[in-house]
Amino acid sequence: MFVVNGRYLTQKATGVHRYAFEICNQLHEMEVDFHVAIPQEIHSDYKFKFKTVKCGSFSTHLWEQISLPRYLKSIGSPLLVSFTGCGPLNYNNQIMTIHDVSHERYPEWFSKNYYRFYHFMMPRIGRKAHAVLTVSEFSKSEIVDTLGLDANKIHVVHSNVPFHNKPTKEEILNYQPDPDREKYIIVVSTMDPRKNFIRLVEAFEKINDKSIKLYIIGMSFKAFNTPDMQKLISENVHLPGYISDDALQKMYQDALLSVYPSLYEGFGLPPLESMTYGCPVINSDIPALREVSGDAALYVDPYNVPDITAQINKLLEDETLRQDLRTKGLNQIKNYSWEKSAKQVYELARRFS
C-alpha cells in the first residue's frame, strides 16, 4: 500500500495536474492498493473513483508541509508518491516528481516567491526521496545538471493526453470540417512568459492570409511574470481563457494548425493533444519538443519571428504537408500510454514500499 499526495486536486487542471490525475485513475483501474490523501476542500471539476482520505485543517503548501506528513506518520509512515513537483520536506519515505527545472534556468519568468520556494525545496526533497520521476530524457538531464541529483534515481515516466473520447485514426483522416467554419490557428497553453506569445503574435500578424484568426487558449497564474496579454488582442487575435475539454477537442479538430512556440519545456503536452485530433503541429525547435514530437511536426526557431511566419505560411498553403503531418502525428501518439506510465509508477512503488 502507498499514498498519493492529493494537493493537486485542489487546483484547476493544467498539464501537471492532469498527469497526476490520469496516473491515479489508471492505478485505480489496475486495482492497485493505494489511496489519495487530500485537504478538506478539493476542486469541483475532478470526477474520479479512486479512494481519497481527508486529513488536516490546512490548505495549499501548509497542508503539504504540515498536515500531510502528520497524517502519514499517524498511519505508520507508508510510501508517499507526489506527482506535481514537490512534497513534504520533513518526510523521508517518498517518491517525488519534477516535471522541469525552468525556474532554475529562467528565474525571471517566475514570481520571486515561486522561484525561492522551489529553488529551496526541490533539491532537498530530491536528495532524500527514494526516486524522482520526470517526463522526458531532456528533463532528466536538466535535473542532473541544475539540481545535482544522481541520474540513477531519476526515472522517465511520460505524460499523455488526458482525453478519453478519442476519435479513431480513420475518423481523423476522414473528418470533413464545415466548409463555412471560421478559419483559425490554435495555441493551447498557460499564460506563461516561456510560451513566447508576443513573438507568436508578431509572426501571426505578418502571415499572408489576413482572414485567418489566432486563438490563444489557457489561464493565467500568479506564479508567472505574465506579459500584458490584453495588449495582444486584436480583430484576429482572441484570448478566450480556459475552455472545457469538449470545446477544446472540437477546436483542435476544426483548426487549420496548432503552434507551440515555447522557449523551454520538460515535455510539452499540447502538441500531443493536437496530434490526437488530427491538427497539424508547428513546434519550437527545442530538445523536449523534438523528443516528444519526433518527425510529426514542423519546427521553428522560437526567437526568430520571420521563421515562425514562414513556417505558418508554409503549412497553411500546403494541404499535402498538413495531411502528412496528421498521419505522422497519429503514429507518434502511439508511443504514449497512461497504462504504461502507471505500471512504471507501480513497479517503483513496489520496490520502495
C-alpha positions in Angstrom: 0.0 0.0 0.0 1.1 3.5 -0.7 -0.3 7.0 -0.5 -0.5 9.7 -3.2 -0.2 13.4 -2.4 -3.5 14.8 -3.4 -2.8 18.5 -3.1 -3.1 18.7 -6.9 -6.9 18.0 -6.6 -7.3 21.5 -5.0 -6.3 23.2 -8.3 -7.8 23.6 -11.7 -6.4 21.0 -14.0 -3.4 22.0 -16.2 -0.7 19.8 -17.5 1.0 18.7 -14.2 -2.4 18.2 -12.5 -3.7 16.1 -15.4 -0.5 14.0 -15.2 -1.2 13.2 -11.5 -4.9 12.7 -12.1 -4.6 10.3 -15.0 -2.0 8.2 -13.4 -4.2 7.9 -10.3 -7.1 6.9 -12.5 -5.1 4.2 -14.2 -3.7 2.9 -10.9 -7.3 2.5 -9.8 -8.2 0.7 -13.0 -5.3 -1.7 -12.3 -6.7 -2.4 -8.8 -3.5 -1.2 -7.1 -3.7 -0.8 -3.3 -3.3 3.0 -2.8 -5.3 6.0 -1.7 -5.0 9.7 -2.3 -4.6 11.9 0.8 -6.4 15.2 0.3 -7.2 18.5 2.1 -10.7 19.2 3.3 -11.7 21.0 0.1 -10.9 20.0 -3.5 -11.8 21.4 -6.9 -15.2 20.5 -8.2 -14.0 19.8 -11.7 -12.5 16.4 -10.8 -14.7 13.3 -11.1 -13.0 10.1 -10.0 -13.5 6.6 -8.5 -10.1 6.2 -6.7 -10.1 6.3 -2.9 -9.4 9.6 -1.1 -8.9 10.3 2.6 -9.3 13.8 4.0 -6.7 14.9 6.6 -5.6 18.1 8.3 -7.1 21.5 8.5 -4.6 23.5 6.4 -4.6 24.1 2.7 -2.1 24.8 -0.1 1.6 24.4 0.8 0.8 24.4 4.6 -1.3 21.3 4.1 1.5 19.6 2.2 4.2 20.5 4.6 2.3 20.0 7.9 -1.0 18.2 7.6 0.2 15.5 5.1 3.3 14.3 7.0 1.4 14.3 10.3 -1.3 12.1 8.7 1.3 9.8 7.1 3.1 9.3 10.4 -0.2 8.5 12.1 -0.8 5.6 9.8 2.7 4.1 10.0 4.7 6.2 7.6 3.9 4.5 4.3 5.5 5.4 1.0 4.2 8.7 -0.4 4.2 9.4 -4.1 3.9 13.1 -5.3 3.2 13.8 -8.9 3.3 17.6 -9.1 6.7 19.0 -8.4 7.1 18.9 -4.6 6.3 17.0 -1.4 6.8 17.4 2.3 10.3 18.4 3.3 10.2 16.6 6.7 9.2 13.1 5.4 11.8 10.6 4.1 9.7 7.7 2.7 8.7 9.3 -0.6 8.9 9.4 -4.4 8.7 12.9 -5.9 8.1 14.2 -9.4 10.0 17.1 -11.1 8.4 18.0 -14.5 11.1 20.5 -15.4 13.5 23.0 -13.9 12.5 26.1 -15.8 12.6 28.1 -12.6 16.3 27.3 -12.3 17.1 28.0 -16.0 15.0 31.2 -16.3 14.1 32.6 -12.8 13.0 35.9 -14.4 9.9 34.1 -15.8 8.5 33.5 -12.3 7.4 35.4 -9.3 10.2 35.8 -6.7 8.2 33.8 -4.1 7.7 30.9 -6.5 11.4 30.8 -7.5 12.6 31.0 -3.9 10.3 28.2 -2.7 11.1 25.7 -5.5 14.8 26.6 -5.6 15.0 25.7 -1.9 12.6 22.7 -1.8 13.3 20.7 -5.0 16.9 19.7 -4.5 16.4 19.0 -0.7 13.4 16.8 -1.3 15.0 15.2 -4.3 18.1 14.2 -2.4 16.1 12.4 0.3 13.5 10.8 -1.9 13.9 7.2 -2.9 13.3 8.1 -6.6 12.4 11.1 -8.7 10.0 10.9 -11.6 10.2 13.1 -14.6 8.6 13.3 -18.1 11.4 13.2 -20.6 15.1 12.3 -21.1 15.8 16.0 -21.6 14.2 16.9 -18.3 16.2 14.2 -16.6 19.4 15.7 -17.9 18.4 19.1 -16.8 17.6 17.9 -13.3 21.0 16.3 -13.0 22.7 19.4 -14.3 20.9 22.0 -12.3 20.0 20.2 -9.1 22.9 17.8 -8.9 20.8 14.8 -8.3 22.0 11.3 -9.1 20.9 10.2 -12.6 20.3 6.7 -11.4 17.5 7.7 -9.1 15.7 9.7 -11.8 13.1 7.7 -13.8 11.4 8.9 -17.0 7.6 8.3 -16.8 5.9 10.0 -19.8 2.8 12.1 -19.8 0.0 11.6 -22.3 -3.2 13.4 -23.4 -5.9 13.5 -20.8 -8.8 13.0 -23.2 -10.6 9.6 -23.3 -13.2 10.0 -26.1 -10.5 10.0 -28.7 -11.5 9.6 -32.4 -10.1 6.7 -34.3 -7.4 7.1 -36.9 -10.0 6.6 -39.7 -12.3 9.2 -38.2 -9.5 11.7 -38.0 -8.2 11.1 -41.6 -11.8 11.2 -43.0 -13.0 14.1 -40.9 -14.6 16.9 -43.0 -14.9 20.2 -41.2 -17.8 22.5 -42.1 -16.5 24.4 -45.2 -18.1 27.6 -43.9 -16.3 27.4 -40.5 -14.1 30.2 -39.2 -10.5 29.7 -40.4 -8.2 29.8 -37.4 -4.9 28.7 -35.8 -4.9 27.4 -32.2 -2.4 27.8 -29.4 -3.1 26.0 -26.0 -1.0 26.9 -23.0 -0.9 28.6 -19.6 -0.2 32.3 -19.9 3.4 31.9 -19.0 6.4 34.1 -20.4 8.2 31.0 -21.7 5.3 30.3 -24.0 6.5 33.1 -26.3 3.2 34.6 -27.1 4.5 38.1 -28.0 6.7 36.8 -30.8 4.0 34.5 -31.9 1.5 37.3 -32.3 4.1 39.4 -34.1 4.7 36.5 -36.5 1.0 35.8 -37.0 0.3 39.4 -37.9 2.7 39.0 -40.9 1.1 35.9 -42.4 -0.2 36.1 -46.0 -3.9 35.2 -45.3 -5.3 38.0 -43.3 -8.7 36.3 -42.9 -7.3 33.7 -40.5 -7.7 34.1 -36.8 -5.5 33.1 -33.9 -6.9 31.7 -30.6 -4.6 31.5 -27.6 -6.4 29.3 -25.1 -5.3 29.0 -21.4 -5.2 30.5 -18.0 -3.0 32.9 -16.1 -1.3 32.1 -12.8 0.2 34.2 -10.1 3.4 32.2 -10.2 4.3 33.6 -13.6 5.5 37.0 -14.6 2.9 37.0 -17.3 3.2 39.7 -20.0 0.2 42.0 -20.5 -1.9 39.7 -22.7 -4.6 42.3 -23.3 -2.1 44.1 -25.5 -2.1 41.2 -27.8 -5.8 41.2 -28.5 -6.8 42.5 -32.0 -9.5 41.8 -34.5 -7.9 38.5 -35.4 -6.3 37.5 -32.1 -8.5 36.2 -29.4 -7.8 35.0 -25.8 -10.9 33.1 -24.6 -9.2 31.8 -21.4 -9.9 28.3 -20.1 -12.4 26.2 -22.1 -13.9 22.8 -21.4 -12.3 19.7 -22.8 -15.2 19.0 -25.2 -14.9 22.5 -26.6 -11.1 22.2 -26.8 -11.3 18.9 -28.7 -13.7 20.5 -31.2 -11.4 23.4 -31.7 -8.4 21.1 -32.4 -10.4 19.2 -35.0 -11.5 22.3 -36.8 -8.2 24.3 -36.6 -6.0 24.6 -39.7 -3.0 24.0 -37.5 -1.6 24.5 -34.0 1.5 26.3 -32.9 3.6 25.7 -29.8 6.4 28.3 -29.8 7.6 27.7 -26.2 11.1 28.7 -25.2 11.6 25.9 -22.7 9.7 22.7 -21.9 10.2 19.5 -19.9 7.7 17.6 -22.1 5.1 19.7 -23.9 1.6 18.2 -23.9 -0.3 20.5 -26.4 1.5 19.1 -29.5 0.3 15.6 -28.5 -3.2 16.8 -27.9 -3.1 18.4 -31.4 -1.9 15.1 -33.0 -4.7 13.2 -31.2 -7.3 15.3 -33.0 -5.6 15.5 -36.4 -4.4 19.0 -36.0 -1.0 19.6 -37.8 1.6 21.0 -35.4 4.4 23.6 -35.6 6.8 23.4 -32.6 9.7 25.3 -31.3 13.0 23.6 -32.2 13.9 22.8 -28.6 15.1 19.4 -27.2 12.0 18.3 -25.3 9.6 19.0 -28.2 11.9 17.2 -30.6 11.9 14.2 -28.2 8.1 14.2 -27.8 7.0 15.0 -31.3 9.7 13.4 -33.5 9.1 13.9 -37.2 5.4 14.6 -36.7 5.8 18.4 -36.6 7.4 21.3 -38.3 10.0 23.1 -36.2 10.8 26.8 -35.9 13.4 28.9 -34.2 11.3 30.4 -31.4 13.4 33.6 -31.2 13.1 34.2 -35.0 9.8 35.9 -35.8 10.3 35.7 -39.6 10.9 32.0 -39.3 7.7 31.5 -37.4 5.8 33.4 -40.0 7.4 31.5 -42.8 6.6 28.1 -41.3 3.0 29.1 -40.6 2.6 30.3 -44.2 4.2 27.0 -45.5 1.8 24.8 -43.6 -1.3 26.9 -44.3 -0.6 26.8 -48.1 0.3 23.1 -48.4 -2.6 20.7 -47.8 -0.4 17.7 -48.7 2.0 18.6 -45.9 -0.8 19.1 -43.5 -2.2 15.6 -44.3 1.3 14.1 -44.0 1.7 15.6 -40.5 -1.7 14.3 -39.5 -0.7 10.8 -40.4 2.6 11.0 -38.7 1.0 12.6 -35.6 -1.4 9.7 -35.3 1.5 7.3 -35.4 3.5 9.4 -32.9 0.9 9.3 -30.2 1.1 5.5 -30.1 4.3 5.9 -28.1 2.4 7.3 -25.1 0.1 5.4 -22.8 -1.2 6.1 -19.3 -1.3 2.4 -18.7 2.4 2.1 -19.4 3.2 5.1 -17.2 1.1 3.8 -14.3 2.8 0.4 -14.5 6.2 2.2 -14.2 4.9 4.1 -11.1 3.5 0.9 -9.6 6.8 -1.0 -10.1 8.8 1.8 -8.4 6.2 1.9 -5.6 6.5 -1.8 -5.0 10.3 -1.5 -4.9 10.2 1.1 -2.1 7.1 0.1 -0.2 
